[in-house]
Amino acid sequence: MSTSRRTLVIVGAGPRGTGLIERIAANAPELYDSSGAEGAEGPGDSGGLDIHLVDPHPPGAGRIWRAAQSPLLWMNSHAEDVTMFTDETVVMEGPVRPGPTLHEWAEIDGSTFADRQLQGSYLRWVHEQAVAALPPGVTVHHHPQRALRVSGPREGRQQVWLEGRPRPLLADLVVLALGHLDAELDADQLELAAYAREHDLVHLPPDFTADSDLSALAPGEPVLVRGFGLAFVDLMVLLTEGRGGRYDGDTYVPSGQEPVLYVGSRRGVPYHSKIGYEWSGERPPLPRFFGPAEVDAVLARPDGFDFRRDVWPLIEKELGFAHYHRLFGVHPERTSMAWPDFEEKYAACEPAEREILVASVVPDPADRLDLAALDHPLAGVTYASQEEFQDGLRAYVEGDLSRRHDPSNSPDLAVFLGLLSVYGQLIRLGDVGPWWHGFFSYLASGPPGPRLRQLLALSRAGIVRFVGADMAVAAEDGVFRASSATVPGVTVEARALVEARLPEPTVGRTVDPLLRDLHADGAVESPEGLLRVDRTDGRLLDRSGQPHPRRFALGPYTDVRTPGAFTRPRTGGPAFRQNDATARALLAFLRDLACRASV
């Protein structure tokens, strides 16, 4: 039997590409015998394997975690909550290969919010370990270029065309692990950009803040900022400490180079602070009301499903279960019913009855989970003046910080675990629309507590001013104007507008030439513009719903996106589960291909 080398091309060498290589290394001993590359021939020899990584950025860190960015930018997770390695909580077919968390690897305190450069170093090390764990006969090649196009027949070798290279890479299989994408401006942003050019204004559209040119934002000048999530936090840091300001305890000492940031958003408040205490005791037994059986039932609906009608009620019940399991278990004195009795009644209740049940046995409203109030904290709230609103929102942020760092409110952490469990189940449903991802990020992926303390200091110093909920921006009379119903009748004028959010990961508007070409060639997008892939292994789907046998995709631009490419230890790691399934599909295909070629 003769052996030959097979070829896999992975486009994207950041955390997702690295995680895939780690899973290939873990599964290869079972699924792919590469010993034939070393000259041995015999039954089962699949031949050697060349893995080509295509990415203009260094492997491991990729674009987002690259070394060439400000050391002032942090991760938004504790170092102990960041891992690239599987554990026994990951439900997958492949073997568990444990490894150190970021804080164990870096030998730093687990509660540290590490800077992104350190995380990049961790990711580079993980990449090196993953490559070193590949069996003999598997070789990795890095191409520091952009991939422009993929061509080739469904049943034959693929051609991956690279920038500046006249001949393509030939591949038996191609995996897109592109990470976050830049996008063309939508109609509203194009209109604002044209208005800015016409009137000599500054307009910064959605972008990765670390990549934005902020030099046009002049010291002392007002800047409207639309978006109050993590992109805003980065912007705040780069325009304050990044311009020479400093903190003296809870006081901000300006450098004089800062603009004045007028910030608002749909909710009008920043994302909730990261929780600042450790879990102790029994974890809620999740999933309970939104698990595989419930997902199966949703998928079996003959007319399809509606997220709000068919899925959200199950999620509400699941998150409530996590919350009350913790409250009744740890703080029974704040309830008036035994947990087994409550659990039985809770399980049988419809939403309206559940609300009555909770009100009857949880006396303090602060101990009840109200997801609608969490999602719309300023709904129906108005202030008589801007100054009154500044005081009110500072009090809101201070209250959030206090609650999220107080273990007596540990049902909040139980809800966080519930959110992770829900996300792991939602992957099977595909694209459920943008609202869920935003809600998850707002509750579970907010900034470190110290960042919100800095926000308070900047507010007191007058560097940051709050606009309110449902911030509206008008381009008129040669300026940008912002207003909000939170402070009726008040308008803020500025000659600069920053859209502090990431570009939407839509395939139709991406500037990535490879994805645009695939889309034109028949790869299909979901109603929300995400690339449709097979939920079991990540194969690209065509317009007839058929999976492409040789093309795969993983990441936030697909309709099975996960909370992130790395995750908190012992929380099931949905991305790890996806990586494992895709790696096993790749190896099985390559093994079978080699067997057919040897006949």
C-alpha positions as CSV (number, residue, x, y, z in Angstrom):
1,M,0.0,0.0,0.0
2,S,1.4,3.4,-0.9
3,T,1.0,6.5,1.3
4,S,0.8,10.1,0.4
5,R,0.7,13.4,2.2
6,R,-2.7,15.0,2.7
7,T,-3.3,18.7,3.1
8,L,-5.5,20.8,5.4
9,V,-5.7,24.6,5.1
10,I,-6.9,26.5,8.1
11,V,-7.6,30.2,7.3
12,G,-7.2,32.1,10.6
13,A,-4.4,31.3,13.1
14,G,-5.9,33.0,16.2
15,P,-7.5,31.3,19.2
16,R,-10.0,29.4,17.1
17,G,-7.4,28.0,14.7
18,T,-5.2,27.1,17.6
19,G,-8.0,25.3,19.4
20,L,-8.7,23.3,16.3
21,I,-5.1,22.2,16.1
22,E,-5.2,21.2,19.7
23,R,-8.2,19.0,19.0
24,I,-6.5,17.5,15.9
25,A,-3.5,16.6,18.0
26,A,-5.8,15.1,20.7
27,N,-7.8,13.0,18.3
28,A,-5.2,12.0,15.7
29,P,-3.9,8.9,17.6
30,E,-7.4,7.4,17.3
31,L,-8.5,8.6,13.9
32,Y,-5.4,9.3,11.7
33,D,-2.3,7.2,11.5
34,S,0.4,9.5,10.0
35,S,3.2,7.0,10.4
36,G,3.3,6.4,6.7
37,A,5.0,9.7,6.3
38,E,8.1,8.3,8.0
39,G,8.4,5.5,5.5
40,A,6.4,2.8,7.2
41,E,3.7,1.2,5.2
42,G,1.0,-1.1,6.4
43,P,-2.7,-1.5,7.3
44,G,-4.1,1.8,8.6
45,D,-1.3,4.0,7.4
46,S,-3.1,7.2,6.4
47,G,0.0,9.1,5.2
48,G,1.5,12.3,6.4
49,L,-0.5,15.5,6.8
50,D,0.5,19.1,6.0
51,I,-1.5,21.8,7.9
52,H,-1.2,25.2,6.4
53,L,-2.2,28.1,8.6
54,V,-3.0,31.3,6.7
55,D,-3.1,34.5,8.7
56,P,-1.2,37.8,8.3
57,H,-0.9,37.9,12.1
58,P,1.3,35.6,14.3
59,P,-0.2,32.2,15.1
60,G,-1.9,31.9,18.5
61,A,-2.7,35.5,19.3
62,G,-4.1,36.5,15.9
63,R,-5.3,40.0,15.3
64,I,-7.3,40.7,18.5
65,W,-4.6,39.5,21.0
66,R,-1.6,40.6,19.0
67,A,1.4,42.1,20.9
68,A,1.3,45.4,18.9
69,Q,-1.5,47.1,20.8
70,S,-1.7,49.3,23.9
71,P,-0.7,47.6,27.2
72,L,-3.5,49.7,28.8
73,L,-6.1,47.4,27.2
74,W,-7.2,44.5,29.5
75,M,-9.1,41.3,29.2
76,N,-12.6,41.5,30.6
77,S,-12.2,38.2,32.5
78,H,-10.2,37.2,35.6
79,A,-7.0,35.3,34.7
80,E,-8.3,32.2,36.5
81,D,-11.4,32.3,34.3
82,V,-9.5,31.9,31.0
83,T,-8.5,28.6,29.6
84,M,-7.7,27.1,26.2
85,F,-7.9,23.5,27.5
86,T,-10.7,21.0,27.8
87,D,-11.8,19.4,31.0
88,E,-14.3,16.7,32.0
89,T,-17.3,19.1,31.7
90,V,-16.9,19.4,27.9
91,V,-19.3,16.9,26.3
92,M,-17.3,15.6,23.3
93,E,-16.2,12.4,21.7
94,G,-12.5,13.2,21.8
95,P,-10.1,12.8,24.8
96,V,-9.7,15.5,27.5
97,R,-6.3,17.1,27.4
98,P,-6.0,19.4,30.4
99,G,-3.7,22.4,30.6
100,P,-3.1,25.5,32.6
101,T,-5.4,28.5,32.8
102,L,-4.0,31.9,32.1
103,H,-3.3,32.6,35.7
104,E,-1.6,29.3,36.3
105,W,0.6,29.7,33.2
106,A,1.5,33.3,33.9
107,E,1.9,32.6,37.7
108,I,-0.2,35.6,38.6
109,D,-3.1,36.1,41.0
110,G,-6.2,34.5,39.7
111,S,-8.3,37.6,40.3
112,T,-6.1,39.7,38.0
113,F,-7.5,41.2,34.9
114,A,-4.5,40.6,32.6
115,D,-3.7,42.9,29.7
116,R,-4.3,41.6,26.2
117,Q,-0.6,41.4,25.5
118,L,-0.2,38.8,28.2
119,Q,-3.2,36.9,26.9
120,G,-1.5,37.0,23.5
121,S,1.6,35.5,25.0
122,Y,-0.5,32.7,26.6
123,L,-2.2,32.0,23.3
124,R,1.2,31.8,21.4
125,W,2.4,29.3,24.0
126,V,-0.8,27.2,23.6
127,H,-0.3,27.2,19.9
128,E,3.3,26.0,20.3
129,Q,2.1,23.3,22.7
130,A,-0.6,22.2,20.3
131,V,1.8,22.0,17.4
132,A,4.3,20.1,19.5
133,A,1.6,17.5,20.4
134,L,0.8,16.6,16.8
135,P,2.0,13.1,16.0
136,P,5.0,12.5,13.8
137,G,4.3,13.0,10.1
138,V,2.0,16.0,10.7
139,T,3.7,19.3,9.8
140,V,2.4,22.8,10.3
141,H,3.3,25.7,7.9
142,H,2.4,29.3,8.5
143,H,1.7,31.7,5.6
144,P,1.6,35.4,6.9
145,Q,-0.8,36.4,4.1
146,R,-4.5,37.0,3.5
147,A,-6.6,34.3,1.9
148,L,-8.4,35.8,-1.0
149,R,-10.5,33.0,-2.5
150,V,-11.3,29.3,-2.4
151,S,-12.1,27.4,-5.5
152,G,-12.4,23.8,-6.6
153,P,-15.0,21.1,-7.2
154,R,-17.1,19.7,-4.3
155,E,-15.6,16.3,-4.7
156,G,-12.0,17.3,-5.5
157,R,-9.1,19.2,-4.1
158,Q,-9.6,22.8,-3.2
159,Q,-7.5,25.7,-4.2
160,V,-6.8,28.4,-1.6
161,W,-5.5,31.6,-3.3
162,L,-3.3,33.9,-1.2
163,E,-2.5,37.5,-1.5
164,G,0.8,38.0,-3.4
165,R,1.1,34.4,-4.3
166,P,0.6,33.4,-8.0
167,R,-0.2,29.7,-7.4
168,P,-2.8,28.5,-4.9
169,L,-2.4,26.1,-2.0
170,L,-3.9,22.8,-2.8
171,A,-6.1,21.4,0.0
172,D,-8.0,18.2,0.6
173,L,-10.0,20.2,3.2
174,V,-10.4,23.9,4.1
175,V,-11.4,25.4,7.5
176,L,-12.3,29.0,7.9
177,A,-11.5,30.2,11.5
178,L,-11.5,33.9,10.7
179,G,-12.6,35.3,14.0
180,H,-14.1,38.8,14.0
181,L,-14.6,40.5,10.7
182,D,-14.6,44.1,9.3
183,A,-17.7,45.1,7.5
184,E,-18.8,47.6,4.9
185,L,-20.9,50.5,6.3
186,D,-24.7,50.0,6.3
187,A,-27.0,52.6,4.8
188,D,-27.2,54.7,8.0
189,Q,-23.5,54.7,8.5
190,L,-22.9,55.6,4.9
191,E,-25.2,58.5,5.2
192,L,-23.5,59.7,8.4
193,A,-20.1,59.3,6.8
194,A,-21.1,61.4,3.8
195,Y,-22.6,64.1,6.0
196,A,-19.3,64.2,8.0
197,R,-17.2,64.6,4.8
198,E,-19.6,67.4,3.6
199,H,-19.4,69.4,6.8
200,D,-15.8,68.6,7.9
201,L,-16.9,66.5,10.9
202,V,-15.4,63.4,12.4
203,H,-17.3,60.2,12.1
204,L,-15.8,56.9,13.3
205,P,-17.9,53.9,12.3
206,P,-18.1,50.6,14.1
207,D,-14.6,49.2,14.4
208,F,-12.2,47.4,16.7
209,T,-11.3,50.3,19.0
210,A,-7.6,49.2,19.2
211,D,-7.5,49.6,15.4
212,S,-9.2,53.0,15.2
213,D,-7.4,56.2,14.5
214,L,-8.5,58.4,17.4
215,S,-6.1,61.3,16.6
216,A,-9.0,63.4,15.1
217,L,-10.8,63.6,18.5
218,A,-9.4,66.9,19.7
219,P,-8.7,67.7,23.4
220,G,-11.5,69.4,25.2
221,E,-14.0,69.0,22.3
222,P,-17.3,67.2,22.8
223,V,-17.6,63.7,21.2
224,L,-20.8,61.8,20.9
225,V,-20.3,58.1,21.6
226,R,-23.0,55.6,20.7
227,G,-22.5,52.3,22.5
228,F,-21.8,51.5,26.2
229,G,-20.2,48.1,26.0
230,L,-16.7,46.8,25.8
231,A,-15.8,48.9,22.8
232,F,-16.7,52.0,24.7
233,V,-14.5,50.9,27.6
234,D,-11.5,50.6,25.3
235,L,-12.3,54.0,23.8
236,M,-12.5,55.5,27.3
237,V,-9.1,54.1,28.3
238,L,-7.3,55.1,25.1
239,L,-8.6,58.7,25.3
240,T,-7.8,59.2,29.0
241,E,-4.9,57.1,30.3
242,G,-3.8,56.7,26.7
243,R,-3.4,60.5,26.5
244,G,-1.4,60.9,29.7
245,G,-4.2,61.1,32.4
246,R,-3.9,59.1,35.6
247,Y,-5.9,58.0,38.6
248,D,-5.1,59.1,42.1
249,G,-7.3,56.7,44.1
250,D,-10.9,57.4,43.1
251,T,-9.9,60.7,41.5
252,Y,-9.0,61.2,37.8
253,V,-6.2,63.7,37.2
254,P,-6.5,64.9,33.6
255,S,-3.6,65.6,31.2
256,G,-5.6,68.2,29.3
257,Q,-5.5,66.1,26.1
258,E,-8.8,64.4,26.7
259,P,-12.0,65.1,24.7
260,V,-15.3,65.1,26.5
261,L,-17.3,61.9,25.9
262,Y,-21.1,62.1,25.7
263,V,-22.1,58.4,25.8
264,G,-25.4,56.7,25.4
265,S,-26.9,53.5,24.0
266,R,-30.1,51.6,23.7
267,R,-30.1,50.7,27.4
268,G,-28.3,53.9,28.4
269,V,-26.2,52.2,31.0
270,P,-22.9,50.3,30.8
271,Y,-22.7,46.5,30.7
272,H,-22.9,44.9,34.2
273,S,-19.7,44.6,36.1
274,K,-17.8,41.3,36.2
275,I,-18.7,39.4,39.3
276,G,-16.0,39.9,41.9
277,Y,-16.2,36.8,44.2
278,E,-15.7,33.0,43.8
279,W,-18.4,30.3,43.7
280,S,-18.7,28.1,46.7
281,G,-21.0,25.2,47.4
282,E,-23.3,23.2,45.2
283,R,-23.8,24.4,41.6
284,P,-27.3,24.5,40.1
285,P,-28.0,21.2,38.2
286,L,-28.1,22.6,34.7
287,P,-29.6,22.2,32.2
288,R,-32.9,21.7,33.9
289,F,-35.7,23.3,31.8
290,F,-33.7,24.1,28.6
291,G,-31.6,21.1,27.7
292,P,-31.2,18.6,24.8
293,A,-34.8,17.4,25.0
294,E,-36.2,20.9,24.8
295,V,-34.0,21.8,21.9
296,D,-35.0,18.6,20.1
297,A,-38.7,19.6,20.5
298,V,-38.0,23.1,19.2
299,L,-36.2,21.7,16.2
300,A,-39.0,19.3,15.5
301,R,-41.6,22.0,15.1
302,P,-42.9,21.5,11.5
303,D,-43.4,25.3,10.9
304,G,-40.0,26.2,12.4
305,F,-39.6,28.2,15.6
306,D,-39.8,31.8,16.8
307,F,-37.2,32.7,19.4
308,R,-39.5,34.9,21.5
309,R,-42.5,32.5,21.3
310,D,-40.8,29.1,21.5
311,V,-37.4,29.6,23.1
312,W,-37.2,32.6,25.3
313,P,-39.9,31.2,27.8
314,L,-37.7,28.2,28.3
315,I,-34.6,30.3,28.8
316,E,-36.4,32.5,31.4
317,K,-37.5,29.4,33.3
318,E,-33.9,28.0,33.2
319,L,-32.3,31.2,34.4
320,G,-34.9,31.5,37.1
321,F,-34.3,28.0,38.3
322,A,-30.5,28.7,38.6
323,H,-31.2,31.9,40.5
324,Y,-33.7,30.4,43.0
325,H,-31.7,27.1,43.4
326,R,-28.9,29.3,44.8
327,L,-31.1,31.6,46.8
328,F,-33.1,28.8,48.5
329,G,-30.0,26.7,49.1
330,V,-27.7,29.4,50.5
331,H,-30.1,32.0,51.9
332,P,-33.2,30.0,53.0
333,E,-33.9,32.7,55.6
334,R,-34.8,35.1,52.7
335,T,-37.5,32.7,51.5
336,S,-40.7,31.3,53.1
337,M,-40.9,27.9,51.6
338,A,-38.8,24.7,51.6
339,W,-36.8,24.3,48.3
340,P,-38.4,20.9,47.4
341,D,-41.8,22.3,47.6
342,F,-40.9,25.4,45.7
343,E,-39.1,23.4,43.0
344,E,-42.1,21.3,42.4
345,K,-44.5,24.2,42.1
346,Y,-42.0,26.2,40.0
347,A,-41.6,23.3,37.5
348,A,-45.4,23.1,37.0
349,C,-46.0,26.9,36.7
350,E,-46.7,28.9,33.5
351,P,-45.0,32.3,33.4
352,A,-47.8,34.3,34.9
353,E,-48.3,31.8,37.7
354,R,-44.5,31.6,38.3
355,E,-44.4,35.4,39.0
356,I,-47.2,35.0,41.6
357,L,-45.4,32.0,43.2
358,V,-42.1,33.9,43.5
359,A,-43.7,37.0,44.9
360,S,-45.5,34.9,47.5
361,V,-42.3,33.1,48.8
362,V,-39.5,35.6,48.2
363,P,-40.4,38.7,50.2
364,D,-37.7,41.1,49.1
365,P,-38.1,42.2,45.4
366,A,-34.3,42.6,45.3
367,D,-34.0,38.8,45.7
368,R,-36.4,38.1,42.7
369,L,-35.0,37.6,39.2
370,D,-36.6,40.2,36.8
371,L,-35.0,39.8,33.4
372,A,-37.1,42.5,31.8
373,A,-36.0,45.1,34.4
374,L,-32.4,44.0,33.9
375,D,-32.6,44.4,30.2
376,H,-34.3,47.9,30.4
377,P,-33.1,49.5,33.6
378,L,-34.1,53.1,32.4
379,A,-37.5,52.1,31.0
380,G,-40.0,54.8,32.0
381,V,-37.4,56.7,34.0
382,T,-36.9,60.4,33.4
383,Y,-34.7,63.1,34.9
384,A,-35.3,66.8,35.1
385,S,-31.8,67.8,34.1
386,Q,-28.6,66.5,32.8
387,E,-26.9,67.0,36.2
388,E,-29.6,65.1,37.9
389,F,-29.1,62.2,35.4
390,Q,-25.3,62.2,36.0
391,D,-25.9,61.7,39.7
392,G,-28.6,59.1,39.0
393,L,-26.5,57.0,36.7
394,R,-23.4,57.2,38.9
395,A,-25.6,55.8,41.7
396,Y,-26.8,53.0,39.4
397,V,-23.2,52.1,38.6
398,E,-22.1,52.2,42.2
399,G,-25.1,50.0,43.1
400,D,-24.1,47.5,40.4
401,L,-20.5,47.4,41.6
402,S,-21.6,46.8,45.1
403,R,-24.0,44.0,44.2
404,R,-21.7,42.2,41.8
405,H,-18.9,42.2,44.5
406,D,-21.1,41.0,47.4
407,P,-21.3,37.2,47.9
408,S,-24.7,37.6,49.6
409,N,-26.0,38.2,46.1
410,S,-24.5,35.0,44.7
411,P,-27.7,34.1,42.9
412,D,-26.3,36.5,40.3
413,L,-23.4,34.2,39.8
414,A,-25.8,31.3,39.5
415,V,-27.6,33.2,36.7
416,F,-24.2,33.6,35.0
417,L,-23.7,29.9,35.0
418,G,-27.3,29.5,33.7
419,L,-26.4,31.9,30.8
420,L,-23.4,29.7,29.9
421,S,-25.5,26.6,30.0
422,V,-28.2,28.2,27.8
423,Y,-25.6,29.4,25.2
424,G,-24.3,25.8,25.0
425,Q,-27.8,24.6,24.1
426,L,-28.6,27.4,21.7
427,I,-25.8,26.5,19.4
428,R,-27.9,23.6,18.1
429,L,-30.7,26.0,17.1
430,G,-28.4,28.1,14.8
431,D,-29.1,31.8,14.2
432,V,-31.5,33.0,16.9
433,G,-31.1,36.7,16.0
434,P,-28.9,39.4,17.5
435,W,-30.9,40.2,20.6
436,W,-29.8,37.2,22.6
437,H,-26.1,37.7,22.0
438,G,-26.4,41.3,23.1
439,F,-28.4,40.4,26.2
440,F,-25.8,37.7,27.1
441,S,-22.9,40.1,26.7
442,Y,-24.7,42.8,28.7
443,L,-25.2,40.4,31.7
444,A,-22.3,38.0,31.5
445,S,-19.5,39.7,29.5
446,G,-19.3,43.1,31.0
447,P,-16.2,45.1,32.1
448,P,-14.0,44.5,35.1
449,G,-15.1,46.2,38.2
450,P,-12.0,48.5,38.2
451,R,-13.0,49.8,34.8
452,L,-16.4,50.9,36.1
453,R,-14.7,52.6,39.0
454,Q,-12.6,54.5,36.5
455,L,-15.8,55.4,34.6
456,L,-17.2,56.9,37.8
457,A,-14.0,58.9,38.4
458,L,-14.1,60.2,34.8
459,S,-17.8,61.2,35.2
460,R,-17.0,63.1,38.4
461,A,-14.1,64.8,36.5
462,G,-16.5,65.8,33.7
463,I,-14.6,63.8,31.1
464,V,-17.5,61.4,30.6
465,R,-21.1,62.6,30.4
466,F,-24.1,60.3,30.2
467,V,-26.8,60.9,27.5
468,G,-29.4,58.3,28.3
469,A,-31.4,55.4,26.9
470,D,-32.4,55.0,23.2
471,M,-29.9,57.7,22.3
472,A,-30.9,59.2,19.0
473,V,-28.3,60.9,16.8
474,A,-29.4,63.5,14.2
475,A,-27.1,65.0,11.5
476,E,-28.4,68.6,11.0
477,D,-27.3,72.2,10.8
478,G,-23.7,71.2,10.1
479,V,-23.3,69.2,13.4
480,F,-24.2,65.9,15.1
481,R,-26.9,66.2,17.8
482,A,-27.8,63.6,20.4
483,S,-30.9,63.3,22.6
484,S,-32.7,60.8,24.8
485,A,-36.1,60.5,26.4
486,T,-34.2,59.9,29.7
487,V,-33.6,63.7,29.9
488,P,-36.5,65.2,27.9
489,G,-35.8,68.4,26.0
490,V,-32.0,68.2,26.3
491,T,-29.8,68.0,23.2
492,V,-26.0,67.7,22.9
493,E,-24.1,69.1,19.9
494,A,-20.7,67.9,18.7
495,R,-18.6,67.8,15.6
496,A,-17.5,64.2,16.3
497,L,-19.4,61.0,16.5
498,V,-18.0,57.6,17.4
499,E,-19.9,54.3,17.0
500,A,-18.5,52.4,19.9
501,R,-19.3,48.8,18.8
502,L,-18.0,46.0,16.7
503,P,-19.0,45.7,13.1
504,E,-21.9,43.3,12.6
505,P,-20.5,39.8,11.5
506,T,-22.7,39.6,8.4
507,V,-21.5,37.7,5.4
508,G,-23.2,40.0,2.9
509,R,-21.4,43.1,4.1
510,T,-18.1,41.7,5.1
511,V,-15.0,43.2,3.5
512,D,-13.2,39.9,3.7
513,P,-12.7,38.8,0.0
514,L,-12.7,35.1,0.7
515,L,-16.1,35.2,2.5
516,R,-17.6,37.5,-0.2
517,D,-16.4,35.1,-2.9
518,L,-17.8,32.0,-1.1
519,H,-21.1,33.8,-0.6
520,A,-21.3,34.6,-4.3
521,D,-20.4,31.0,-5.1
522,G,-23.4,29.6,-3.2
523,A,-22.5,29.6,0.5
524,V,-25.8,30.7,2.2
525,E,-26.4,33.1,5.0
526,S,-29.0,33.0,7.8
527,P,-31.8,35.7,8.1
528,E,-29.4,37.7,10.3
529,G,-26.6,37.5,7.7
530,L,-24.5,34.8,9.4
531,L,-22.8,32.0,7.4
532,R,-24.9,28.9,7.7
533,V,-23.0,25.7,8.7
534,D,-23.9,22.2,9.7
535,R,-24.5,22.2,13.4
536,T,-22.8,18.9,13.9
537,D,-19.4,19.5,12.4
538,G,-19.2,23.0,10.9
539,R,-19.4,22.1,7.2
540,L,-20.6,25.0,5.0
541,L,-24.2,24.7,3.8
542,D,-25.3,25.6,0.3
543,R,-28.7,27.0,-0.8
544,S,-30.3,23.6,-0.9
545,G,-29.1,22.9,2.7
546,Q,-26.5,20.4,1.6
547,P,-23.1,20.4,3.5
548,H,-20.0,21.0,1.4
549,P,-17.8,17.9,1.9
550,R,-14.5,19.8,1.9
551,R,-15.2,23.2,3.4
552,F,-15.8,24.1,7.1
553,A,-16.2,27.2,9.1
554,L,-16.0,28.1,12.8
555,G,-16.5,31.4,14.6
556,P,-18.7,34.4,15.3
557,Y,-19.7,35.0,11.7
558,T,-21.4,31.6,11.5
559,D,-24.9,30.7,12.7
560,V,-23.5,28.4,15.4
561,R,-21.4,31.0,17.1
562,T,-20.3,30.6,20.7
563,P,-19.6,33.0,23.5
564,G,-15.8,32.9,22.7
565,A,-12.9,30.8,21.4
566,F,-11.7,30.3,24.9
567,T,-13.8,30.0,28.1
568,R,-14.1,29.7,31.8
569,P,-12.9,26.3,33.2
570,R,-15.5,23.7,34.1
571,T,-18.4,25.3,32.2
572,G,-18.7,22.9,29.3
573,G,-16.8,25.1,26.8
574,P,-19.1,25.1,23.7
575,A,-16.3,26.2,21.4
576,F,-14.2,23.3,22.6
577,R,-17.1,20.9,21.8
578,Q,-17.3,22.4,18.3
579,N,-13.6,22.3,17.8
580,D,-13.6,18.6,18.8
581,A,-16.4,17.7,16.4
582,T,-14.8,19.5,13.5
583,A,-11.4,18.0,14.2
584,R,-12.8,14.5,14.3
585,A,-14.7,15.1,11.0
586,L,-11.5,16.4,9.4
587,L,-9.4,13.5,10.5
588,A,-12.0,10.9,9.6
589,F,-12.4,12.4,6.1
590,L,-8.6,12.5,5.5
591,R,-8.3,8.9,6.8
592,D,-11.0,7.6,4.5
593,L,-9.5,9.6,1.6
594,A,-6.2,7.9,2.1
595,C,-7.7,4.5,2.4
596,R,-9.6,5.0,-0.9
597,A,-6.4,6.2,-2.6
598,S,-4.5,3.2,-1.5
599,V,-6.9,0.7,-3.0
